[in-house]
């Protein structure tokens, strides 16, 4: 699949500079950015869901210093 996007000359210059800096094609730079964004949003969603489950479980956190004391660290 291929697609095109419209960029201002400043945006194009910036994108090309980024791709050149990382020794990748412009297409690869956009693919990498897209999939990184998708992964980040997925990770945030999973974290929020996990935190909601944690809160609903009634469990409580405690200071790390307590764990260190228990383990003798």
C-alpha positions as semicolon CSV with decimal commas, in nm:
position;residue;x (nm);y (nm);z (nm)
1;X;0,000;0,000;0,000
2;X;0,123;0,348;-0,071
3;X;-0,010;0,692;0,012
4;X;0,090;1,052;-0,012
5;X;0,081;1,339;0,232
6;X;0,114;1,710;0,184
7;X;0,384;1,889;0,378
8;X;0,485;2,251;0,388
9;X;0,837;2,318;0,269
10;X;0,949;2,361;0,631
11;X;0,789;2,028;0,732
12;X;0,949;1,853;0,434
13;X;1,291;1,997;0,518
14;X;1,258;1,887;0,879
15;X;1,142;1,536;0,783
16;X;1,421;1,497;0,529
17;X;1,679;1,616;0,783
18;X;1,550;1,366;1,038
19;X;1,564;1,080;0,786
20;X;1,915;1,177;0,678
21;X;2,034;1,206;1,039
22;X;1,915;0,850;1,106
23;X;2,035;0,717;0,768
24;X;1,688;0,599;0,666
25;X;1,455;0,681;0,383
26;X;1,183;0,938;0,425
27;X;0,925;0,661;0,384
28;X;1,090;0,457;0,661
29;X;1,099;0,762;0,890
30;X;0,725;0,809;0,850
31;X;0,655;0,436;0,896
32;X;0,868;0,428;1,212
33;X;0,696;0,737;1,353
34;X;0,349;0,601;1,278
35;X;0,408;0,263;1,438
36;X;0,586;0,415;1,737
37;X;0,283;0,638;1,795
38;X;0,048;0,339;1,767
39;X;0,263;0,141;2,012
40;X;0,279;0,431;2,259
41;X;-0,099;0,474;2,256
42;X;-0,148;0,099;2,300
43;X;0,094;0,096;2,595
44;X;-0,089;0,389;2,756
45;X;-0,421;0,210;2,710
46;X;-0,291;-0,113;2,865
47;X;-0,137;0,078;3,155
48;X;-0,461;0,266;3,224
49;X;-0,659;-0,059;3,214
50;X;-0,411;-0,227;3,448
51;X;-0,421;0,064;3,691
52;X;-0,802;0,056;3,695
53;X;-0,790;-0,316;3,777
54;X;-0,537;-0,245;4,053
55;X;-0,757;0,025;4,206
56;X;-1,067;-0,197;4,191
57;X;-0,879;-0,485;4,359
58;X;-0,852;-0,288;4,683
59;X;-0,480;-0,354;4,710
60;X;-0,265;-0,077;4,851
61;X;0,087;0,025;4,766
62;X;0,350;0,103;5,023
63;X;0,678;0,288;5,035
64;X;0,981;0,115;4,882
65;X;1,165;0,178;5,209
66;X;0,940;-0,082;5,375
67;X;1,043;-0,344;5,121
68;X;1,408;-0,256;5,170
69;X;1,367;-0,291;5,545
70;X;1,197;-0,631;5,509
71;X;1,468;-0,762;5,278
72;X;1,760;-0,607;5,465
73;X;1,871;-0,388;5,179
